[in-house]
């Protein structure tokens, strides 16, 4: 029932998390409900009506704003977040109905790429909309020490501007929300497997979508300068 409600709402969204929820619904052969008054709440979640029931799906921020009590499920949410999962609360008519956890699969070469970037003398920082607990768990897995968590989509550009006060910034991204930050950075590096708008905004496109391509781009640039 939780998945049925969630997949019905998320079917109207283009977000990668939404697609994962809809995909899970398809696997369970769930028949989706009709929804109305669908709204995307940027950086927080979504809301819509199923018949006369108001459904909201999203993060802690959204639950706080909607004044929905999550104390009963808070411990379970923390457990999942500590495993590096993004937790979404499903609430119906201001009451918690259930939670869904979604996990990013790490790219195989991420750890190696971060390690090589550090060896080259670069400082690596992760910028994410996820909360600090989830962000720390993922950062630990790949060897990133600095994180900027709970960053709303429109705040990414401001964070890049702040970092630029201390020197040059290369920004790596693949989503719609990354496009302005890719433009703002001294060097925008877009994943070739990402969204069209991110690819259009990047100075460098990593065709295979692997993070090790960042290291290769730097090495190639240095070799080019050496030749010049």
C-alpha positions in Angstrom: 0.0 0.0 0.0 2.9 2.4 0.8 4.5 1.6 -2.5 1.2 2.0 -4.4 0.7 5.5 -2.9 4.3 6.5 -3.4 4.6 5.2 -7.0 1.3 6.9 -7.9 2.7 10.3 -6.9 6.2 9.8 -8.1 5.0 8.8 -11.6 4.4 12.5 -12.2 8.0 13.4 -11.4 11.2 13.2 -13.4 13.5 13.0 -10.4 15.9 9.9 -10.3 14.5 8.9 -6.8 11.0 9.1 -8.3 12.0 6.9 -11.2 13.4 4.3 -8.7 10.1 4.2 -6.7 8.0 3.8 -9.9 10.4 1.1 -11.1 9.9 -0.8 -7.8 6.1 -0.4 -8.2 6.3 -1.9 -11.7 8.3 -4.9 -10.4 5.5 -5.6 -7.9 2.9 -5.1 -10.7 1.2 -2.4 -8.7 -1.8 -0.6 -10.4 -1.3 3.1 -9.9 -3.9 5.4 -8.4 -5.2 8.5 -10.1 -3.7 11.7 -8.6 -4.7 15.4 -8.8 -3.2 18.8 -7.8 0.4 17.3 -8.1 3.1 19.7 -6.9 6.9 19.4 -6.8 8.3 20.9 -3.6 11.9 21.6 -4.7 14.6 20.0 -2.5 11.9 18.6 -0.2 9.5 16.2 -2.0 6.1 16.1 -3.7 2.5 16.4 -2.8 -0.8 15.5 -4.4 -4.3 14.3 -3.8 -5.5 10.7 -4.2 -9.3 11.1 -4.2 -9.9 13.3 -1.1 -6.7 12.2 0.7 -3.8 14.7 0.8 -0.5 12.8 0.3 3.0 14.3 0.9 6.2 12.4 0.3 9.6 13.8 1.2 12.4 14.4 3.6 12.5 15.6 7.3 12.4 19.2 6.2 9.0 18.7 4.5 7.6 16.8 7.5 8.6 19.6 9.8 7.0 22.2 7.5 3.8 20.2 7.3 3.9 19.7 11.1 3.8 15.9 10.7 5.0 13.9 13.8 7.8 11.5 12.8 9.0 10.6 16.4 7.7 6.9 16.0 9.8 6.3 13.0 12.8 8.5 13.7 15.0 5.7 15.1 14.5 3.6 12.0 15.1 6.6 9.7 18.5 7.2 11.5 19.5 3.6 11.0 18.8 3.7 7.3 20.6 7.1 6.9 23.6 5.7 8.7 23.8 3.1 5.9 24.0 5.9 3.3 20.3 5.6 2.3 18.0 8.5 1.4 14.8 8.1 3.4 11.4 9.5 2.3 8.4 9.7 4.6 5.0 9.0 3.1 2.2 10.9 5.0 -1.5 10.7 4.3 -3.8 13.4 5.8 -1.0 14.7 8.1 -0.2 11.3 9.5 2.8 9.1 8.8 1.9 6.2 6.6 5.3 4.7 6.1 8.9 5.2 4.9 10.8 4.3 1.8 14.6 4.2 1.6 16.5 4.6 -1.6 20.2 4.1 -2.1 22.6 5.4 -4.7 24.8 2.7 -6.2 28.4 4.1 -6.1 30.2 4.2 -9.3 33.0 1.5 -9.3 35.8 4.0 -9.9 34.7 6.7 -7.4 37.0 5.7 -4.6 40.0 5.3 -6.9 39.3 8.7 -8.6 39.0 10.5 -5.2 42.2 8.9 -4.0 44.1 10.0 -7.2 42.7 13.6 -7.0 44.0 13.8 -3.4 47.4 12.6 -4.6 47.4 15.3 -7.2 46.9 17.9 -4.5 43.2 18.6 -5.0 40.7 19.2 -2.2 37.5 17.2 -2.8 34.1 18.3 -1.4 30.7 16.6 -1.8 27.7 18.8 -2.3 24.4 17.1 -1.8 20.7 17.7 -1.0 20.8 14.7 1.3 20.9 15.2 5.1 24.3 15.1 6.9 23.9 11.5 8.2 23.4 10.0 4.8 26.1 12.3 3.2 28.7 11.3 5.8 28.0 7.6 5.3 28.6 7.9 1.5 31.6 10.3 1.9 33.2 7.8 4.2 32.9 5.0 1.7 34.7 6.9 -1.1 37.2 8.8 1.1 35.8 12.4 0.9 36.4 14.3 4.1 34.4 17.5 3.5 30.7 17.6 2.8 28.1 20.3 2.3 24.8 18.5 3.1 21.1 19.7 3.0 21.8 21.9 0.1 18.7 22.9 -1.9 19.0 22.9 -5.7 19.0 26.7 -6.0 21.8 26.9 -3.3 24.4 24.9 -5.2 25.5 28.0 -7.2 25.9 30.0 -4.0 28.0 27.3 -2.4 30.3 27.2 -5.5 30.6 31.1 -5.3 31.6 30.8 -1.6 34.3 28.1 -2.5 35.6 30.3 -5.3 36.6 32.9 -2.7 39.4 30.5 -1.8 40.5 29.6 -5.3 39.6 27.8 -8.5 36.7 25.4 -8.4 35.9 22.5 -10.7 32.4 21.2 -10.3 31.3 17.7 -11.4 27.6 17.0 -11.9 25.0 15.2 -13.9 21.6 16.5 -13.0 19.2 19.2 -14.0 19.9 21.0 -10.7 23.6 20.9 -11.4 23.5 23.0 -14.6 23.8 26.5 -12.9 26.7 25.3 -10.7 28.4 23.8 -13.7 28.2 27.2 -15.4 29.3 29.1 -12.3 32.4 26.9 -11.6 35.8 27.8 -13.2 35.6 24.4 -14.9 32.2 22.6 -15.3 32.6 18.8 -15.7 29.4 17.0 -16.8 28.8 13.3 -16.9 27.9 12.2 -20.5 25.4 9.8 -19.0 23.6 12.7 -17.2 20.8 15.0 -18.2 20.9 17.0 -21.5 20.9 20.4 -19.7 23.9 19.3 -17.5 25.8 18.2 -20.7 25.0 21.5 -22.4 26.3 23.4 -19.4 29.6 21.6 -19.0 33.0 22.7 -20.3 34.2 19.1 -20.3 32.0 16.1 -20.9 33.0 12.7 -19.6 31.5 10.5 -22.3 31.6 7.3 -20.3 30.3 8.9 -17.2 33.1 7.6 -15.0 34.6 9.8 -12.3 38.2 8.6 -13.2 37.6 10.7 -16.4 38.2 13.8 -14.1 41.7 12.6 -13.3 42.3 11.8 -17.0 41.1 15.3 -18.1 43.6 16.9 -15.6 46.5 14.7 -16.8 45.7 15.4 -20.4 45.5 19.2 -19.7 48.9 19.1 -18.0 50.4 17.1 -20.9 49.0 19.7 -23.3 50.5 22.6 -21.4 53.9 20.7 -21.3 53.8 20.4 -25.2 52.9 24.1 -25.6 
